Amino acid sequence: MPAETRAGGSPIRVAIVGAGHVGATFAYALLLSGLASEVVLVDTDRDRAEGEAMDLAHAVPFSRPARVWAGDLAETAGAAITVVTAGAGQRPGETRLDLASRNARVIRDVAAGIARHNPEGLLVVATNPVDVLTRIAQEESGLAIERVVGSGTILDTARLRYLVGQELQVDPRSVHAYVIGEHGDSGVPVWSSASVGGVPLEAFAMSRGIPFDDGVRERIARETRDAAYEVIRRKRATYYAIASGLVRLVEAIVRDQRTVLTVSTLVTTDHGYRGVDGLALSVPCVVDRRGVAAVLALALDERETAALSRSARVLAAARRSVDEGAQRRA
C-alpha cells in the first residue's frame, strides 16, 4: 500500500528537526505508518542525521514506499508538518523544567528558520519543557497559534490510561481520561470525568469488584507523574511511547481526523478555564489539518480547577526564568 499523498497527488513531506533518540524513533514509526511519502531528517550533527536516514532508507523495502534523506532547515520547505525534537534530553534527576533555558535557545533559532523556509506548514514541538517551548516557538515563528502544536500531555494521558486499564483489567483504549496542564510534575489527572466506555470509573470498578478509592487514584497519579523518571533511571531516555504519540498526532493532522488529543496550545480564560492566563499548556483539543481546530472546555471540579491553576503558575514561573536568562545574556 503506498504512502499517503496530499489532495492532487503531491507527496506528503514530514520534516524532523533533531535526529536523537526521539527524532530517530519517531522517523522509524512514521515510516512504518505510511503517513509520509517523504521524510527528511535535520540535525546539527549531519553525520548522525545521514546515518539515521541511511538506516531508515534500508527499511523501506520492508515497509512502505518513501524517500528518506538528511538535509538542512531549507529542506523543511514544502513539509506539511515539521516536528521538532531537537534539544538537550532529560538526565537522571532532572525535571523537564530544568531543560528550559538550554532548550529555549535551540527552539528560538529553529522555529525562526522553519518559518522562513516553510511559512505554510504546521509546526509540532516535542522538545521539553514542551509547554514553555511551544509558546516560544509560536512567538519566534510568527505562525498562527493554531498551527504551532505542542505534543503536550498526550504521553501523560496515555500513561494514565494504561495504568487505569491495568488496575481495572480492561483495554486501556477503552479508558477515557485526561492529564491536563503541564507535561511534567504539576500535570493534573482529571478523575471527575474519567470513564470506561462511558461508565464512570468508580461505577465500573464496583461492577467488577475492584477497589478504586482515593488511595488508588493517588497511586496511579504518582506512577503517571514519575513514569519518565523511572524509565530514564533504567535506560537513560524515553522515546518509544512519545514517538508513537507523535505518529498519532501527525495522523490526526494529515488525515484531517478532527481527533481529540491533549496537545499544548495557547489557553485563556475565554476557553472556560479559570486561573489560566495566556499560557501554552495541555487541555483536550480538536486536531485536524489546520492544527488545533478547537480548544474544549472540560467541566472540572474545584480540586482540579485549583490544581490546573497551580500548574499554570509553575509554567508562568518557568517562562519568566527563561526570559530573565535571555535578558542577562543579551
C-alpha positions, 0 to 999 in steps of 0.5 A: 500500500503506498504512502499517503499523498496530499489532495492532487497527488503531491507527496506528503513531506514530514520534516524532523528537526533533531535526529536523537533518540526521539527524532530517530524513533519517531522517523522509524514509526512514521515510516512504518505508518505510511503517513509520509511519502517523504521524510527528511531528517535535520540535525546539527550533527549531519553525520548522525542525521545521514546515518539515521536516514541511511538506516531508515532508507534500508527499511523501506523495502520492508515497509512502505514506499518513501524517500528518506534523506538528511538535509538542512532547515531549507529542506523543511520547505514544502513539509506539511508538518515539521516536528521538532525534537531537537534539544538537550534530553532529560538526565537522571534527576532532572525535571523537564523544567530544568531543560528550559533555558538550554532548550529555549535557545535551540527552539528560538533559532529553529522555529525562526528558520522553519518559518522562513523556509516553510511559512505554510506548514504546521509546526509540532514541538516535542522538545521539553519543557514542551509547554514553555517551548511551544509558546516560544516557538509560536512567538519566534515563528510568527505562525498562527497559534493554531498551527504551532502544536505542542505534543503536550500531555498526550504521553501523560494521558496515555500513561494514565490510561494504561495504568487505569486499564491495568488496575481495572483489567480492561483495554486501556483504549477503552479508558477515557481520561485526561492529564491536563496542564503541564507535561511534567510534575504539576500535570493534573489527572482529571478523575471527575470525568474519567470513564470506561466506555462511558461508565464512570470509573468508580461505577465500573470498578464496583461492577467488577469488584475492584477497589478504586478509592482515593488511595488508588487514584493517588497511586496511579497519579504518582506512577503517571507523574514519575513514569519518565523518571523511572524509565530514564533511571533504567535506560537513560531516555524515553522515546518509544511511547512519545514517538508513537504519540507523535505518529498519532498526532501527525495522523490526526493532522494529515488525515484531517481526523478532527481527533481529540488529543491533549496537545499544548496550545495557547489557553485563556480564560475565554476557553472556560478555564479559570486561573489560566492566563495566556499560557501554552499548556495541555487541555483536550483539543480538536486536531485536524489539518489546520492544527488545533481546530478547537480548544474544549472546555472540560467541566472540572471540579474545584480540586482540579480547577485549583490544581490546573491553576497551580500548574499554570503558575509553575509554567508562568514561573518557568517562562519568566526564568527563561526570559530573565536568562535571555535578558542577562545574556543579551 
